[in-house]
């Protein structure tokens, strides 16, 4: 009986880990800000590009505020997915220049409202949520398969 319980527990933990990993893989990519309900893609002059890498690092680029033309990075750090609260956590944030992606808190929480391999809808406040839309312009997950 104890062996079968341990086997069920191992299978359960492995299946939960697999689901969590597949959600992480859907988030990997180059996410270009395309607006909110009020703003449309064509109206945005300097959209942020959120790059979520498979190794857990992230970068935020912005052509208008980045220091270098070829590589306009405004922020870098680590990211992880919290499957219990369905949010992305940006941690160990390092800023380059005066531009900040939403705020300067050491940990930024991105609440996921919808996620596919191509579209990501997030908000930065769980109570007063203004949904921001991002489009995956370079799907790293598809290229590695």
N, CA, C and O atoms as CSV, one atom per row, in Angstrom:
chain,resi,resn,atom,element,x,y,z
A,1,UNK,N,N,0.825,-1.194,0.000
A,1,UNK,CA,C,0.000,0.000,0.000
A,1,UNK,C,C,0.869,1.257,0.000
A,1,UNK,O,O,0.597,2.213,-0.727
A,2,UNK,N,N,1.918,1.243,0.827
A,2,UNK,CA,C,2.802,2.406,0.908
A,2,UNK,C,C,3.524,2.633,-0.414
A,2,UNK,O,O,3.727,3.778,-0.818
A,3,UNK,N,N,3.912,1.561,-1.087
A,3,UNK,CA,C,4.599,1.683,-2.371
A,3,UNK,C,C,3.666,2.294,-3.413
A,3,UNK,O,O,4.083,3.172,-4.169
A,4,UNK,N,N,2.416,1.848,-3.467
A,4,UNK,CA,C,1.492,2.392,-4.459
A,4,UNK,C,C,1.167,3.861,-4.165
A,4,UNK,O,O,0.996,4.646,-5.097
A,5,UNK,N,N,1.077,4.247,-2.881
A,5,UNK,CA,C,0.848,5.645,-2.525
A,5,UNK,C,C,2.025,6.504,-2.977
A,5,UNK,O,O,1.833,7.583,-3.537
A,6,UNK,N,N,3.258,6.017,-2.729
A,6,UNK,CA,C,4.450,6.756,-3.164
A,6,UNK,C,C,4.504,6.871,-4.686
A,6,UNK,O,O,4.900,7.910,-5.215
A,7,UNK,N,N,4.115,5.826,-5.380
A,7,UNK,CA,C,4.097,5.855,-6.834
A,7,UNK,C,C,3.086,6.882,-7.344
A,7,UNK,O,O,3.388,7.645,-8.261
A,8,UNK,N,N,1.897,6.904,-6.759
A,8,UNK,CA,C,0.880,7.881,-7.142
A,8,UNK,C,C,1.374,9.295,-6.859
A,8,UNK,O,O,1.162,10.200,-7.666
A,9,UNK,N,N,2.032,9.489,-5.719
A,9,UNK,CA,C,2.560,10.801,-5.355
A,9,UNK,C,C,3.619,11.262,-6.352
A,9,UNK,O,O,3.620,12.423,-6.760
A,10,UNK,N,N,4.518,10.365,-6.748
A,10,UNK,CA,C,5.566,10.711,-7.716
A,10,UNK,C,C,4.935,11.066,-9.067
A,10,UNK,O,O,5.337,12.049,-9.690
A,11,UNK,N,N,3.971,10.295,-9.521
A,11,UNK,CA,C,3.305,10.571,-10.798
A,11,UNK,C,C,2.586,11.913,-10.729
A,11,UNK,O,O,2.657,12.696,-11.676
A,12,UNK,N,N,1.898,12.192,-9.629
A,12,UNK,CA,C,1.192,13.459,-9.456
A,12,UNK,C,C,2.164,14.632,-9.495
A,12,UNK,O,O,1.916,15.615,-10.193
A,13,UNK,N,N,3.259,14.541,-8.762
A,13,UNK,CA,C,4.231,15.630,-8.735
A,13,UNK,C,C,4.871,15.834,-10.100
A,13,UNK,O,O,5.084,16.970,-10.524
A,14,UNK,N,N,5.177,14.741,-10.790
A,14,UNK,CA,C,5.782,14.847,-12.113
A,14,UNK,C,C,4.816,15.470,-13.107
A,14,UNK,O,O,5.221,16.303,-13.919
A,15,UNK,N,N,3.537,15.080,-13.059
A,15,UNK,CA,C,2.573,15.634,-14.008
A,15,UNK,C,C,2.344,17.118,-13.748
A,15,UNK,O,O,2.182,17.882,-14.700
A,16,UNK,N,N,2.325,17.548,-12.491
A,16,UNK,CA,C,2.191,18.972,-12.183
A,16,UNK,C,C,3.404,19.742,-12.656
A,16,UNK,O,O,3.274,20.857,-13.162
A,17,UNK,N,N,4.568,19.170,-12.500
A,17,UNK,CA,C,5.804,19.830,-12.941
A,17,UNK,C,C,5.813,19.974,-14.456
A,17,UNK,O,O,6.240,21.001,-14.983
A,18,UNK,N,N,5.344,18.949,-15.153
A,18,UNK,CA,C,5.291,18.990,-16.609
A,18,UNK,C,C,4.335,20.074,-17.077
A,18,UNK,O,O,4.658,20.805,-18.014
A,19,UNK,N,N,3.168,20.201,-16.456
A,19,UNK,CA,C,2.214,21.241,-16.838
A,19,UNK,C,C,2.818,22.617,-16.603
A,19,UNK,O,O,2.695,23.510,-17.440
A,20,UNK,N,N,3.463,22.779,-15.470
A,20,UNK,CA,C,4.069,24.068,-15.144
A,20,UNK,C,C,5.156,24.421,-16.146
A,20,UNK,O,O,5.277,25.575,-16.557
A,21,UNK,N,N,5.947,23.430,-16.540
A,21,UNK,CA,C,7.012,23.693,-17.505
A,21,UNK,C,C,6.442,24.074,-18.868
A,21,UNK,O,O,6.993,24.948,-19.537
A,22,UNK,N,N,5.348,23.435,-19.294
A,22,UNK,CA,C,4.798,23.775,-20.604
A,22,UNK,C,C,4.249,25.191,-20.613
A,22,UNK,O,O,4.309,25.872,-21.637
A,23,UNK,N,N,3.714,25.643,-19.483
A,23,UNK,CA,C,3.258,27.030,-19.399
A,23,UNK,C,C,4.460,27.956,-19.508
A,23,UNK,O,O,4.386,28.973,-20.197
A,24,UNK,N,N,5.565,27.629,-18.845
A,24,UNK,CA,C,6.783,28.427,-18.953
A,24,UNK,C,C,7.243,28.508,-20.395
A,24,UNK,O,O,7.645,29.574,-20.860
A,25,UNK,N,N,7.190,27.413,-21.096
A,25,UNK,CA,C,7.649,27.391,-22.480
A,25,UNK,C,C,6.785,28.272,-23.364
A,25,UNK,O,O,7.291,28.857,-24.322
A,26,UNK,N,N,5.491,28.385,-23.068
A,26,UNK,CA,C,4.621,29.270,-23.836
A,26,UNK,C,C,4.971,30.736,-23.620
A,26,UNK,O,O,4.631,31.583,-24.446
A,27,UNK,N,N,5.639,31.039,-22.526
A,27,UNK,CA,C,5.986,32.419,-22.220
A,27,UNK,C,C,7.327,32.841,-22.812
A,27,UNK,O,O,7.624,34.034,-22.886
A,28,UNK,N,N,8.127,31.885,-23.226
A,28,UNK,CA,C,9.443,32.195,-23.785
A,28,UNK,C,C,9.265,32.854,-25.155
A,28,UNK,O,O,8.534,32.348,-26.006
A,29,UNK,N,N,9.939,33.983,-25.354
A,29,UNK,CA,C,9.849,34.646,-26.651
A,29,UNK,C,C,10.158,36.125,-26.565
A,29,UNK,O,O,10.639,36.617,-25.545
A,30,UNK,N,N,9.878,36.822,-27.644
A,30,UNK,CA,C,10.086,38.266,-27.770
A,30,UNK,C,C,8.711,38.932,-27.833
A,30,UNK,O,O,8.062,38.922,-28.879
A,31,UNK,N,N,8.275,39.501,-26.730
A,31,UNK,CA,C,6.924,40.041,-26.581
A,31,UNK,C,C,6.922,41.551,-26.818
A,31,UNK,O,O,7.449,42.319,-26.013
A,32,UNK,N,N,6.318,41.962,-27.937
A,32,UNK,CA,C,6.229,43.367,-28.308
A,32,UNK,C,C,4.908,43.942,-27.811
A,32,UNK,O,O,3.840,43.383,-28.061
A,33,UNK,N,N,4.997,45.067,-27.102
A,33,UNK,CA,C,3.805,45.747,-26.604
A,33,UNK,C,C,2.995,46.279,-27.785
A,33,UNK,O,O,3.515,47.018,-28.621
A,34,UNK,N,N,1.709,45.894,-27.847
A,34,UNK,CA,C,0.863,46.332,-28.961
A,34,UNK,C,C,-0.329,47.155,-28.488
A,34,UNK,O,O,-1.205,47.477,-29.290
A,35,UNK,N,N,-0.381,47.505,-27.198
A,35,UNK,CA,C,-1.410,48.426,-26.732
A,35,UNK,C,C,-2.366,47.841,-25.715
A,35,UNK,O,O,-2.213,46.715,-25.241
A,36,UNK,N,N,-3.361,48.658,-25.400
A,36,UNK,CA,C,-4.458,48.277,-24.502
A,36,UNK,C,C,-5.745,48.374,-25.313
A,36,UNK,O,O,-5.705,48.534,-26.533
A,37,UNK,N,N,-6.879,48.277,-24.639
A,37,UNK,CA,C,-8.161,48.460,-25.326
A,37,UNK,C,C,-8.254,49.876,-25.898
A,37,UNK,O,O,-8.827,50.092,-26.966
A,38,UNK,N,N,-7.674,50.844,-25.159
A,38,UNK,CA,C,-7.771,52.244,-25.572
A,38,UNK,C,C,-6.720,52.632,-26.615
A,38,UNK,O,O,-7.000,53.440,-27.501
A,39,UNK,N,N,-5.529,52.071,-26.518
A,39,UNK,CA,C,-4.470,52.404,-27.463
A,39,UNK,C,C,-4.266,51.246,-28.425
A,39,UNK,O,O,-4.332,50.080,-28.035
A,40,UNK,N,N,-4.024,51.570,-29.647
A,40,UNK,CA,C,-3.818,50.556,-30.675
A,40,UNK,C,C,-2.354,50.554,-31.109
A,40,UNK,O,O,-1.622,51.519,-30.890
A,41,UNK,N,N,-1.957,49.479,-31.711
A,41,UNK,CA,C,-0.573,49.254,-32.134
A,41,UNK,C,C,-0.007,50.426,-32.951
A,41,UNK,O,O,1.143,50.820,-32.757
A,42,UNK,N,N,-0.804,50.971,-33.850
A,42,UNK,CA,C,-0.340,52.038,-34.734
A,42,UNK,C,C,-0.051,53.337,-33.982
A,42,UNK,O,O,0.724,54.166,-34.458
A,43,UNK,N,N,-0.668,53.521,-32.811
A,43,UNK,CA,C,-0.523,54.757,-32.042
A,43,UNK,C,C,0.709,54.763,-31.137
A,43,UNK,O,O,1.036,55.801,-30.560
A,44,UNK,N,N,1.388,53.645,-31.002
A,44,UNK,CA,C,2.506,53.522,-30.070
A,44,UNK,C,C,3.807,53.869,-30.781
A,44,UNK,O,O,4.200,53.197,-31.734
A,45,UNK,N,N,4.471,54.922,-30.313
A,45,UNK,CA,C,5.713,55.356,-30.944
A,45,UNK,C,C,6.926,54.559,-30.486
A,45,UNK,O,O,7.799,54.242,-31.294
A,46,UNK,N,N,6.990,54.235,-29.203
A,46,UNK,CA,C,8.162,53.567,-28.630
A,46,UNK,C,C,7.730,52.349,-27.817
A,46,UNK,O,O,7.757,52.396,-26.587
A,47,UNK,N,N,7.334,51.263,-28.474
A,47,UNK,CA,C,6.861,50.095,-27.716
A,47,UNK,C,C,8.002,49.363,-27.013
A,47,UNK,O,O,9.121,49.284,-27.521
A,48,UNK,N,N,7.691,48.834,-25.841
A,48,UNK,CA,C,8.650,47.992,-25.135
A,48,UNK,C,C,8.676,46.620,-25.778
A,48,UNK,O,O,7.670,46.145,-26.305
A,49,UNK,N,N,9.837,45.989,-25.730
A,49,UNK,CA,C,9.996,44.612,-26.163
A,49,UNK,C,C,10.494,43.829,-24.951
A,49,UNK,O,O,11.605,44.054,-24.473
A,50,UNK,N,N,9.673,42.917,-24.462
A,50,UNK,CA,C,9.997,42.081,-23.313
A,50,UNK,C,C,10.508,40.743,-23.831
A,50,UNK,O,O,9.763,39.990,-24.459
A,51,UNK,N,N,11.785,40.447,-23.568
A,51,UNK,CA,C,12.401,39.209,-24.038
A,51,UNK,C,C,12.533,38.260,-22.853
A,51,UNK,O,O,13.299,38.515,-21.924
A,52,UNK,N,N,11.775,37.155,-22.895
A,52,UNK,CA,C,11.838,36.133,-21.849
A,52,UNK,C,C,12.619,34.948,-22.401
A,52,UNK,O,O,12.153,34.253,-23.305
A,53,UNK,N,N,13.808,34.724,-21.852
A,53,UNK,CA,C,14.687,33.655,-22.323
A,53,UNK,C,C,14.444,32.359,-21.575
A,53,UNK,O,O,13.976,32.360,-20.436
A,54,UNK,N,N,14.765,31.266,-22.224
A,54,UNK,CA,C,14.598,29.929,-21.665
A,54,UNK,C,C,15.442,29.718,-20.409
A,54,UNK,O,O,15.062,28.936,-19.537
A,55,UNK,N,N,16.582,30.404,-20.305
A,55,UNK,CA,C,17.486,30.223,-19.165
A,55,UNK,C,C,17.047,31.007,-17.922
A,55,UNK,O,O,17.744,30.986,-16.907
A,56,UNK,N,N,15.898,31.700,-17.988
A,56,UNK,CA,C,15.399,32.426,-16.829
A,56,UNK,C,C,15.821,33.887,-16.790
A,56,UNK,O,O,15.451,34.604,-15.860
A,57,UNK,N,N,16.584,34.342,-17.772
A,57,UNK,CA,C,16.951,35.755,-17.862
A,57,UNK,C,C,15.935,36.485,-18.731
A,57,UNK,O,O,15.290,35.886,-19.591
A,58,UNK,N,N,15.804,37.777,-18.494
A,58,UNK,CA,C,14.949,38.590,-19.338
A,58,UNK,C,C,15.654,39.907,-19.654
A,58,UNK,O,O,16.573,40.328,-18.950
A,59,UNK,N,N,15.200,40.539,-20.726
A,59,UNK,CA,C,15.649,41.877,-21.103
A,59,UNK,C,C,14.430,42.657,-21.564
A,59,UNK,O,O,13.477,42.093,-22.102
A,60,UNK,N,N,14.478,43.965,-21.345
A,60,UNK,CA,C,13.464,44.854,-21.892
A,60,UNK,C,C,14.200,45.861,-22.762
A,60,UNK,O,O,15.142,46.517,-22.318
A,61,UNK,N,N,13.756,45.971,-23.999
A,61,UNK,CA,C,14.372,46.880,-24.949
A,61,UNK,C,C,13.369,47.955,-25.349
A,61,UNK,O,O,12.162,47.718,-25.381
A,62,UNK,N,N,13.890,49.142,-25.653
A,62,UNK,CA,C,13.062,50.227,-26.129
A,62,UNK,C,C,13.927,51.134,-27.000
A,62,UNK,O,O,14.916,51.696,-26.529
A,63,UNK,N,N,13.553,51.274,-28.269
A,63,UNK,CA,C,14.348,52.049,-29.231
A,63,UNK,C,C,14.516,53.512,-28.840
A,63,UNK,O,O,15.542,54.119,-29.148
A,64,UNK,N,N,13.529,54.083,-28.168
A,64,UNK,CA,C,13.586,55.505,-27.823
A,64,UNK,C,C,14.397,55.783,-26.561
A,64,UNK,O,O,14.977,56.860,-26.426
A,65,UNK,N,N,14.443,54.829,-25.642
A,65,UNK,CA,C,15.062,55.085,-24.345
A,65,UNK,C,C,16.325,54.278,-24.093
A,65,UNK,O,O,17.042,54.547,-23.129
A,66,UNK,N,N,16.615,53.292,-24.940
A,66,UNK,CA,C,17.825,52.498,-24.777
A,66,UNK,C,C,19.058,53.307,-25.114
A,66,UNK,O,O,19.006,54.193,-25.966
A,67,UNK,N,N,20.163,53.014,-24.457
A,67,UNK,CA,C,21.391,53.774,-24.636
A,67,UNK,C,C,22.079,53.544,-25.967
A,67,UNK,O,O,22.694,54.466,-26.503
A,68,UNK,N,N,21.994,52.344,-26.516
A,68,UNK,CA,C,22.692,52.021,-27.754
A,68,UNK,C,C,21.696,51.704,-28.862
A,68,UNK,O,O,20.692,51.032,-28.628
A,69,UNK,N,N,21.970,52.181,-30.044
A,69,UNK,CA,C,21.052,52.001,-31.168
A,69,UNK,C,C,20.910,50.526,-31.544
A,69,UNK,O,O,19.798,50.054,-31.782
A,70,UNK,N,N,22.030,49.794,-31.599
A,70,UNK,CA,C,21.984,48.386,-32.009
A,70,UNK,C,C,21.378,47.483,-30.942
A,70,UNK,O,O,20.797,46.448,-31.269
A,71,UNK,N,N,21.504,47.855,-29.687
A,71,UNK,CA,C,21.046,47.011,-28.586
A,71,UNK,C,C,20.436,47.903,-27.487
A,71,UNK,O,O,21.077,48.153,-26.467
A,72,UNK,N,N,19.204,48.379,-27.698
A,72,UNK,CA,C,18.608,49.374,-26.795
A,72,UNK,C,C,18.015,48.790,-25.507
A,72,UNK,O,O,16.824,48.946,-25.238
A,73,UNK,N,N,18.853,48.118,-24.718
A,73,UNK,CA,C,18.384,47.490,-23.476
A,73,UNK,C,C,18.156,48.566,-22.415
A,73,UNK,O,O,19.028,49.398,-22.167
A,74,UNK,N,N,16.972,48.542,-21.790
A,74,UNK,CA,C,16.668,49.475,-20.703
A,74,UNK,C,C,16.594,48.757,-19.348
A,74,UNK,O,O,16.655,49.394,-18.296
A,75,UNK,N,N,16.460,47.415,-19.387
A,75,UNK,CA,C,16.371,46.654,-18.139
A,75,UNK,C,C,16.728,45.192,-18.401
A,75,UNK,O,O,16.459,44.651,-19.474
A,76,UNK,N,N,17.348,44.559,-17.380
A,76,UNK,CA,C,17.652,43.128,-17.434
A,76,UNK,C,C,17.490,42.535,-16.042
A,76,UNK,O,O,17.516,43.251,-15.040
A,77,UNK,N,N,17.323,41.226,-15.993
A,77,UNK,CA,C,17.217,40.520,-14.719
A,77,UNK,C,C,16.824,39.075,-14.947
A,77,UNK,O,O,17.090,38.504,-16.005
A,78,UNK,N,N,16.185,38.487,-13.936
A,78,UNK,CA,C,15.695,37.117,-14.030
A,78,UNK,C,C,14.173,37.124,-13.965
A,78,UNK,O,O,13.559,38.028,-13.399
A,79,UNK,N,N,13.578,36.085,-14.564
A,79,UNK,CA,C,12.136,35.931,-14.502
A,79,UNK,C,C,11.793,34.506,-14.120
A,79,UNK,O,O,12.549,33.569,-14.376
A,80,UNK,N,N,10.626,34.368,-13.498
A,80,UNK,CA,C,10.089,33.039,-13.219
A,80,UNK,C,C,8.579,33.112,-13.247
A,80,UNK,O,O,7.990,34.181,-13.089
A,81,UNK,N,N,7.960,31.963,-13.450
A,81,UNK,CA,C,6.510,31.876,-13.536
A,81,UNK,C,C,5.963,31.299,-12.238
A,81,UNK,O,O,6.415,30.245,-11.788
A,82,UNK,N,N,5.005,31.974,-11.638
A,82,UNK,CA,C,4.308,31.510,-10.444
A,82,UNK,C,C,2.984,30.907,-10.898
A,82,UNK,O,O,2.026,31.631,-11.167
A,83,UNK,N,N,2.933,29.582,-10.982
A,83,UNK,CA,C,1.746,28.911,-11.502
A,83,UNK,C,C,0.558,28.996,-10.544
A,83,UNK,O,O,-0.591,28.928,-10.982
A,84,UNK,N,N,0.817,29.141,-9.259
A,84,UNK,CA,C,-0.290,29.234,-8.296
A,84,UNK,C,C,-1.085,30.518,-8.480
A,84,UNK,O,O,-2.311,30.515,-8.370
A,85,UNK,N,N,-0.385,31.620,-8.762
A,85,UNK,CA,C,-1.061,32.911,-8.926
A,85,UNK,C,C,-1.115,33.365,-10.382
A,85,UNK,O,O,-1.583,34.466,-10.672
A,86,UNK,N,N,-0.640,32.529,-11.293
A,86,UNK,CA,C,-0.646,32.816,-12.721
A,86,UNK,C,C,-0.022,34.180,-13.026
A,86,UNK,O,O,-0.653,35.058,-13.615
A,87,UNK,N,N,1.230,34.328,-12.608
A,87,UNK,CA,C,1.922,35.594,-12.832
A,87,UNK,C,C,3.392,35.349,-13.130
A,87,UNK,O,O,3.969,34.329,-12.754
A,88,UNK,N,N,3.980,36.326,-13.822
A,88,UNK,CA,C,5.409,36.335,-14.101
A,88,UNK,C,C,6.047,37.269,-13.088
A,88,UNK,O,O,5.547,38.366,-12.841
A,89,UNK,N,N,7.150,36.833,-12.505
A,89,UNK,CA,C,7.896,37.674,-11.572
A,89,UNK,C,C,9.205,38.087,-12.220
A,89,UNK,O,O,9.999,37.240,-12.628
A,90,UNK,N,N,9.427,39.388,-12.313
A,90,UNK,CA,C,10.705,39.911,-12.792
A,90,UNK,C,C,11.516,40.283,-11.562
A,90,UNK,O,O,11.105,41.139,-10.779
A,91,UNK,N,N,12.672,39.639,-11.388
A,91,UNK,CA,C,13.485,39.831,-10.187
A,91,UNK,C,C,14.902,40.265,-10.569
A,91,UNK,O,O,15.281,40.239,-11.740
A,92,UNK,N,N,15.674,40.665,-9.559
A,92,UNK,CA,C,17.053,41.121,-9.773
A,92,UNK,C,C,17.119,42.147,-10.907
A,92,UNK,O,O,17.980,42.071,-11.784
A,93,UNK,N,N,16.208,43.089,-10.871
A,93,UNK,CA,C,16.069,44.081,-11.944
A,93,UNK,C,C,17.239,45.064,-11.952
A,93,UNK,O,O,17.562,45.672,-10.932
A,94,UNK,N,N,17.860,45.207,-13.108
A,94,UNK,CA,C,18.933,46.185,-13.302
A,94,UNK,C,C,18.487,47.135,-14.405
A,94,UNK,O,O,18.115,46.709,-15.498
A,95,UNK,N,N,18.531,48.432,-14.100
A,95,UNK,CA,C,18.063,49.450,-15.034
A,95,UNK,C,C,19.254,50.120,-15.712
A,95,UNK,O,O,20.296,50.340,-15.095
A,96,UNK,N,N,19.080,50.437,-16.986
A,96,UNK,CA,C,20.100,51.117,-17.761
A,96,UNK,C,C,19.492,52.419,-18.277
A,96,UNK,O,O,18.633,52.404,-19.158
A,97,UNK,N,N,19.938,53.529,-17.731
A,97,UNK,CA,C,19.372,54.816,-18.101
A,97,UNK,C,C,18.250,55.215,-17.160
A,97,UNK,O,O,18.093,54.639,-16.083
A,98,UNK,N,N,17.472,56.203,-17.573
A,98,UNK,CA,C,16.409,56.744,-16.729
A,98,UNK,C,C,15.052,56.093,-16.945
A,98,UNK,O,O,14.121,56.359,-16.184
A,99,UNK,N,N,14.913,55.254,-17.953
A,99,UNK,CA,C,13.631,54.635,-18.278
A,99,UNK,C,C,13.413,53.384,-17.425
A,99,UNK,O,O,14.328,52.578,-17.249
A,100,UNK,N,N,12.189,53.226,-16.893
A,100,UNK,CA,C,11.840,52.035,-16.126
A,100,UNK,C,C,10.573,51.409,-16.681
A,100,UNK,O,O,9.622,52.106,-17.032
A,101,UNK,N,N,10.573,50.107,-16.754
A,101,UNK,CA,C,9.408,49.344,-17.199
A,101,UNK,C,C,8.409,49.321,-16.043
A,101,UNK,O,O,8.508,48.472,-15.158
A,102,UNK,N,N,7.473,50.224,-16.044
A,102,UNK,CA,C,6.378,50.386,-15.087
A,102,UNK,C,C,6.766,50.946,-13.729
A,102,UNK,O,O,6.128,51.901,-13.287
A,103,UNK,N,N,7.751,50.427,-13.049
A,103,UNK,CA,C,8.173,51.006,-11.768
A,103,UNK,C,C,9.569,50.496,-11.423
A,103,UNK,O,O,10.161,49.720,-12.173
A,104,UNK,N,N,10.085,50.940,-10.284
A,104,UNK,CA,C,11.443,50.553,-9.895
A,104,UNK,C,C,11.461,49.548,-8.743
A,104,UNK,O,O,12.501,49.355,-8.113
A,105,UNK,N,N,10.333,48.909,-8.461
A,105,UNK,CA,C,10.302,47.900,-7.399
A,105,UNK,C,C,11.299,46.782,-7.714
A,105,UNK,O,O,11.501,46.443,-8.880
A,106,UNK,N,N,11.924,46.207,-6.676
A,106,UNK,CA,C,12.902,45.139,-6.921
A,106,UNK,C,C,12.290,43.906,-7.588
A,106,UNK,O,O,12.974,43.187,-8.317
A,107,UNK,N,N,10.994,43.663,-7.336
A,107,UNK,CA,C,10.282,42.550,-7.976
A,107,UNK,C,C,9.031,43.112,-8.627
A,107,UNK,O,O,8.208,43.741,-7.961
A,108,UNK,N,N,8.886,42.888,-9.925
A,108,UNK,CA,C,7.701,43.339,-10.646
A,108,UNK,C,C,6.846,42.125,-10.960
A,108,UNK,O,O,7.339,41.121,-11.474
A,109,UNK,N,N,5.560,42.224,-10.645
A,109,UNK,CA,C,4.621,41.133,-10.873
A,109,UNK,C,C,3.765,41.441,-12.094
A,109,UNK,O,O,3.121,42.488,-12.166
A,110,UNK,N,N,3.765,40.527,-13.045
A,110,UNK,CA,C,2.961,40.653,-14.252
A,110,UNK,C,C,1.852,39.604,-14.182
A,110,UNK,O,O,2.113,38.414,-14.364
A,111,UNK,N,N,0.636,40.030,-13.924
A,111,UNK,CA,C,-0.496,39.111,-13.798
A,111,UNK,C,C,-0.996,38.732,-15.191
A,111,UNK,O,O,-1.382,39.594,-15.981
A,112,UNK,N,N,-0.983,37.444,-15.473
A,112,UNK,CA,C,-1.367,36.946,-16.793
A,112,UNK,C,C,-2.875,36.772,-16.855
A,112,UNK,O,O,-3.467,36.049,-16.053
A,113,UNK,N,N,-3.484,37.447,-17.821
A,113,UNK,CA,C,-4.922,37.322,-18.047
A,113,UNK,C,C,-5.214,36.348,-19.173
A,113,UNK,O,O,-6.236,35.662,-19.154
A,114,UNK,N,N,-4.327,36.282,-20.152
A,114,UNK,CA,C,-4.447,35.330,-21.243
A,114,UNK,C,C,-3.064,35.080,-21.819
A,114,UNK,O,O,-2.264,36.006,-21.950
A,115,UNK,N,N,-2.783,33.836,-22.162
A,115,UNK,CA,C,-1.491,33.504,-22.731
A,115,UNK,C,C,-1.643,32.404,-23.772
A,115,UNK,O,O,-2.161,31.323,-23.489
A,116,UNK,N,N,-1.181,32.702,-24.976
A,116,UNK,CA,C,-1.049,31.684,-26.017
A,116,UNK,C,C,0.397,31.778,-26.480
A,116,UNK,O,O,1.150,32.600,-25.958
A,117,UNK,N,N,0.791,30.989,-27.411
A,117,UNK,CA,C,2.152,31.094,-27.915
A,117,UNK,C,C,2.399,32.393,-28.674
A,117,UNK,O,O,3.548,32.784,-28.878
A,118,UNK,N,N,1.324,33.065,-29.092
A,118,UNK,CA,C,1.428,34.258,-29.929
A,118,UNK,C,C,1.011,35.542,-29.208
A,118,UNK,O,O,1.566,36.604,-29.488
A,119,UNK,N,N,0.050,35.469,-28.290
A,119,UNK,CA,C,-0.455,36.652,-27.586
A,119,UNK,C,C,-0.328,36.491,-26.081
A,119,UNK,O,O,-0.476,35.397,-25.537
A,120,UNK,N,N,-0.049,37.617,-25.419
A,120,UNK,CA,C,0.076,37.646,-23.965
A,120,UNK,C,C,-0.641,38.898,-23.471
A,120,UNK,O,O,-0.303,40.013,-23.867
A,121,UNK,N,N,-1.632,38.705,-22.606
A,121,UNK,CA,C,-2.352,39.820,-22.000
A,121,UNK,C,C,-2.014,39.837,-20.516
A,121,UNK,O,O,-2.254,38.859,-19.808
A,122,UNK,N,N,-1.456,40.951,-20.046
A,122,UNK,CA,C,-1.035,41.060,-18.651
A,122,UNK,C,C,-1.526,42.374,-18.047
A,122,UNK,O,O,-1.892,43.309,-18.757
A,123,UNK,N,N,-1.522,42.414,-16.726
A,123,UNK,CA,C,-1.728,43.675,-16.027
A,123,UNK,C,C,-0.765,43.704,-14.844
A,123,UNK,O,O,-0.268,42.669,-14.399
A,124,UNK,N,N,-0.517,44.901,-14.352
A,124,UNK,CA,C,0.514,45.103,-13.343
A,124,UNK,C,C,-0.052,45.298,-11.948
A,124,UNK,O,O,0.699,45.414,-10.980
A,125,UNK,N,N,-1.359,45.335,-11.843
A,125,UNK,CA,C,-2.020,45.490,-10.556
A,125,UNK,C,C,-3.194,44.528,-10.542
A,125,UNK,O,O,-4.065,44.595,-11.409
A,126,UNK,N,N,-3.223,43.637,-9.568
A,126,UNK,CA,C,-4.285,42.638,-9.541
A,126,UNK,C,C,-5.646,43.246,-9.205
A,126,UNK,O,O,-6.676,42.657,-9.532
A,127,UNK,N,N,-5.667,44.412,-8.560
A,127,UNK,CA,C,-6.935,45.037,-8.171
A,127,UNK,C,C,-7.464,45.979,-9.242
A,127,UNK,O,O,-8.629,45.887,-9.630
A,128,UNK,N,N,-6.620,46.883,-9.721
A,128,UNK,CA,C,-7.011,47.825,-10.770
A,128,UNK,C,C,-6.298,47.436,-12.050
A,128,UNK,O,O,-5.242,47.975,-12.382
A,129,UNK,N,N,-6.882,46.507,-12.753
A,129,UNK,CA,C,-6.209,45.897,-13.891
A,129,UNK,C,C,-6.534,46.604,-15.200
A,129,UNK,O,O,-7.683,46.626,-15.641
A,130,UNK,N,N,-5.501,47.182,-15.815
A,130,UNK,CA,C,-5.583,47.664,-17.193
A,130,UNK,C,C,-4.786,46.660,-18.011
A,130,UNK,O,O,-3.565,46.569,-17.886
A,131,UNK,N,N,-5.481,45.917,-18.840
A,131,UNK,CA,C,-4.821,44.840,-19.585
A,131,UNK,C,C,-3.959,45.420,-20.700
A,131,UNK,O,O,-4.420,46.201,-21.533
A,132,UNK,N,N,-2.685,45.008,-20.687
A,132,UNK,CA,C,-1.754,45.367,-21.739
A,132,UNK,C,C,-1.547,44.142,-22.632
A,132,UNK,O,O,-1.429,43.017,-22.146
A,133,UNK,N,N,-1.505,44.376,-23.922
A,133,UNK,CA,C,-1.408,43.301,-24.901
A,133,UNK,C,C,-0.010,43.256,-25.503
A,133,UNK,O,O,0.566,44.283,-25.860
A,134,UNK,N,N,0.520,42.044,-25.605
A,134,UNK,CA,C,1.841,41.809,-26.182
A,134,UNK,C,C,1.725,40.717,-27.232
A,134,UNK,O,O,0.945,39.776,-27.086
A,135,UNK,N,N,2.514,40.858,-28.296
A,135,UNK,CA,C,2.539,39.879,-29.372
A,135,UNK,C,C,3.935,39.283,-29.462
A,135,UNK,O,O,4.930,40.008,-29.441
A,136,UNK,N,N,4.004,37.959,-29.562
A,136,UNK,CA,C,5.293,37.275,-29.667
A,136,UNK,C,C,5.791,37.384,-31.107
A,136,UNK,O,O,5.270,36.724,-32.006
A,137,UNK,N,N,6.806,38.228,-31.314
A,137,UNK,CA,C,7.292,38.466,-32.673
A,137,UNK,C,C,8.401,37.505,-33.079
A,137,UNK,O,O,8.743,37.410,-34.258
A,138,UNK,N,N,8.966,36.792,-32.103
A,138,UNK,CA,C,9.991,35.792,-32.383
A,138,UNK,C,C,9.800,34.667,-31.381
A,138,UNK,O,O,10.243,34.762,-30.236
A,139,UNK,N,N,9.146,33.614,-31.811
A,139,UNK,CA,C,8.794,32.516,-30.919
A,139,UNK,C,C,9.995,31.576,-30.779
A,139,UNK,O,O,10.200,30.696,-31.616
A,140,UNK,N,N,10.791,31.767,-29.715
A,140,UNK,CA,C,11.972,30.930,-29.488
A,140,UNK,C,C,11.620,29.484,-29.231
A,140,UNK,O,O,12.399,28.586,-29.551
A,141,UNK,N,N,10.456,29.249,-28.657
A,141,UNK,CA,C,10.012,27.899,-28.353
A,141,UNK,C,C,9.845,27.073,-29.632
A,141,UNK,O,O,10.211,25.897,-29.653
A,142,UNK,N,N,9.309,27.657,-30.677
A,142,UNK,CA,C,9.094,26.950,-31.937
A,142,UNK,C,C,10.413,26.686,-32.655
A,142,UNK,O,O,10.567,25.645,-33.293
A,143,UNK,N,N,11.370,27.618,-32.561
A,143,UNK,CA,C,12.640,27.456,-33.260
A,143,UNK,C,C,13.481,26.318,-32.694
A,143,UNK,O,O,14.242,25.685,-33.427
A,144,UNK,N,N,13.348,26.048,-31.369
A,144,UNK,CA,C,14.196,25.036,-30.748
A,144,UNK,C,C,13.667,23.623,-30.969
A,144,UNK,O,O,14.357,22.662,-30.632
A,145,UNK,N,N,12.472,23.466,-31.523
A,145,UNK,CA,C,11.899,22.136,-31.699
A,145,UNK,C,C,12.237,21.554,-33.038
A,145,UNK,O,O,11.829,20.434,-33.345
